[in-house]
């Protein structure tokens, strides 16, 4: 698992080769149809390179902050465009070669892997932080302080649609008031993860709720609705604590609030999860430009993740990400599916065996 100084030095030494040479013949075959990084014209005179990033709204605050820092250096003559379309929506673009980097709040799925393969898009997978997926209510809610995983299933399972519509139907001691739900849209990785963690099956959910791939929309809705309950990434809760209230999650071992400490101590389960970026492993003259940005991203991710409200990964993760970048390590360690109750230590062990 531990990366020795000698191994790291060797990997660092491969940077020049990785960024200037073509990939192996096998990878070249896979990526030969992958388009270049976008080139646009500035005032009709100067060509500017744009690195296109899209996908998860959960990962968006990290990528947006890092892109801003990167472009603040005048030596980096590259524009970085960061957009939101949800993890699934992001992979739809990424696996057809339309973007360079895909933000993801879950690992790439088998169907997406097949689409990437079909379109000659080889990819590198980099875990960049941990999230405490947060269940929140309006601050005027003075009756709910915690909720069990079983109650979350009762609320969100497909069979609840049109039937579980009031708070006292979830817990008898709660008031007879409307239960207004807010949650991730179906192109969101948060939707995939939350449904599997609570209902027990990916994408199994009721449909009668306010849905969005943009977490800001959910935060705004819950903050204005005293009867609301919803879920989204922890960074959005931390940013808006003055207008939201987080519920402690009880998985049978006691109610636990989301926080950096409860994630690190493996107490906030099953809603703790890793966050990723996926990088198009291009075989063309622009690969070096993307790799330079990704190197910067890996370096800044722990600090930025903590700043925006997520749980930074330890230094071992940064070292492994560098090694995988410089060696051009293509693929995923997740076999096309998310893993529930994954810990930071288990994530590092998986990455160490990559």
C-alpha positions, -999 to 999 in steps of 0.1 A, spaced: 0 0 0 28 25 9 45 42 -20 82 43 -13 103 74 -21 121 54 -47 89 44 -65 76 79 -64 109 93 -78 107 68 -106 71 78 -113 80 115 -113 108 108 -137 83 94 -162 64 127 -164 83 139 -195 77 107 -213 40 106 -203 33 141 -215 53 141 -247 52 106 -261 24 87 -275 7 60 -254 12 23 -258 0 8 -291 -30 -7 -273 -41 27 -258 -34 45 -291 -59 22 -307 -85 30 -281 -80 68 -283 -73 75 -319 -108 89 -325 -108 111 -294 -110 148 -303 -86 175 -293 -90 199 -264 -112 227 -276 -95 255 -295 -113 288 -298 -104 322 -312 -99 353 -291 -109 385 -310 -103 365 -342 -65 366 -337 -51 345 -309 -60 308 -304 -70 299 -269 -72 264 -255 -102 255 -233 -102 225 -210 -138 213 -208 -150 199 -174 -186 188 -168 -206 165 -146 -214 163 -109 -227 193 -90 -213 178 -58 -177 179 -72 -183 212 -90 -172 235 -60 -138 217 -59 -132 218 -97 -144 254 -100 -122 267 -72 -91 248 -86 -98 261 -121 -100 296 -108 -66 293 -90 -51 277 -121 -62 305 -144 -50 332 -119 -14 323 -129 -6 342 -161 18 314 -171 -11 290 -175 -25 303 -208 -54 279 -207 -91 285 -201 -109 260 -179 -147 258 -184 -165 240 -155 -202 231 -160 -229 210 -143 -250 183 -158 -249 157 -131 -226 127 -129 -246 107 -155 -250 137 -178 -213 144 -175 -203 108 -184 -227 110 -214 -205 139 -228 -172 125 -215 -177 90 -231 -184 105 -265 -152 126 -263 -169 160 -258 -152 169 -225 -117 165 -211 -125 159 -175 -157 145 -159 -167 153 -123 -183 123 -106 -199 116 -73 -198 79 -79 -175 55 -99 -181 50 -136 -207 24 -144 -205 -6 -167 -227 9 -193 -207 41 -193 -175 20 -195 -189 3 -226 -198 37 -242 -163 50 -236 -148 19 -251 -171 21 -281 -160 57 -287 -123 52 -282 -122 71 -249 -97 57 -224 -98 73 -190 -79 78 -158 -97 77 -125 -86 100 -96 -104 100 -62 -101 136 -49 -122 138 -17 -148 122 5 -184 135 10 -209 132 38 -241 130 18 -264 152 39 -302 149 47 -315 183 55 -347 201 66 -358 236 70 -347 253 103 -383 259 112 -386 221 115 -385 216 153 -396 180 154 -370 160 135 -335 158 148 -325 124 134 -338 98 109 -331 61 105 -320 45 72 -352 24 74 -373 56 76 -354 70 46 -363 39 27 -399 43 37 -399 78 24 -380 73 -9 -388 38 -21 -410 36 -53 -439 22 -34 -441 54 -13 -451 75 -43 -484 92 -36 -488 74 -3 -461 86 22 -470 123 20 -471 135 56 -445 136 83 -465 115 109 -466 86 83 -428 83 87 -427 85 125 -459 86 146 -445 113 170 -439 137 141 -467 162 133 -495 157 107 -480 181 82 -472 178 45 -439 161 37 -424 179 7 -394 162 -8 -363 176 -26 -336 154 -41 -311 147 -69 -322 145 -105 -319 112 -123 -287 122 -141 -270 128 -108 -245 104 -92 -260 115 -59 -293 100 -70 -276 67 -79 -257 66 -46 -285 77 -23 -311 53 -37 -287 23 -34 -276 33 2 -312 39 15 -336 19 -7 -312 -9 -14 -313 -6 -52 -297 19 -75 -321 43 -92 -351 29 -73 -370 60 -62 -404 76 -60 -408 103 -86 -431 128 -69 -405 151 -56 -387 183 -66 -356 170 -85 -325 188 -98 -289 179 -108 -279 213 -93 -277 212 -55 -281 249 -52 -317 245 -65 -324 220 -37 -308 241 -10 -330 271 -21 -361 250 -21 -356 235 13 -346 269 28 -380 283 18 -402 253 27 -409 246 64 -422 211 55 -392 201 33 -368 172 35 -340 167 9 -305 154 3 -273 167 -14 -236 170 -9 -221 182 24 -204 212 9 -238 227 0 -250 222 36 -219 237 51 -222 267 29 -258 273 39 -259 262 75 -278 294 85 -308 284 64 -307 246 67 -307 219 94 -289 186 90 -305 154 103 -284 128 121 -285 95 104 -291 63 124 -280 31 107 -288 10 138 -257 21 157 -270 54 169 -277 88 153 -247 105 137 -244 140 122 -224 145 90 -190 160 96 -153 155 87 -147 137 120 -176 113 117 -165 103 82 -129 98 91 -139 77 121 -162 56 99 -193 66 119 -213 83 92 -225 53 72 -239 45 47 -239 81 33 -201 87 33 -187 83 -2 -157 91 -24 -157 118 -51 -138 116 -83 -125 132 -115 -121 112 -147 -96 124 -172 -96 116 -210 -63 99 -217 -57 116 -251 -30 106 -275 -24 139 -292 -4 171 -288 -28 186 -262 -24 158 -237 4 176 -220 -19 207 -214 -45 186 -197 -19 166 -177 -4 199 -164 -38 210 -152 -45 176 -136 -11 177 -118 -21 211 -104 -56 196 -95 -41 167 -76 -18 190 -56 -45 215 -47 -74 190 -41 -69 183 -4 -67 220 6 -96 231 -17 -118 201 -7 -114 211 29 -121 248 21 -153 242 3 -167 217 28 -155 182 19 -132 157 36 -97 158 22 -79 125 14 -46 118 31 -12 124 15 -10 87 5 -39 94 -19 -21 124 -35 11 103 -40 -9 74 -56 -27 99 -79 6 113 -90 20 78 -97 -11 69 -117 -10 101 -137 27 99 -146 24 62 -155 -8 68 -175 -28 43 -154 -60 38 -175 -92 23 -161 -111 20 -128 -107 0 -96 -145 -2 -91 -156 -27 -118 -184 -6 -129 -204 -2 -97 -204 19 -65 -195 4 -31 -216 12 0 -199 18 33 -165 23 17 -140 39 41 -110 62 32 -86 34 42 -104 9 20 -103 34 -9 -66 38 -5 -60 0 -4 -80 -3 -37 -60 25 -53 -27 10 -41 -35 -23 -59 -43 -5 -92 
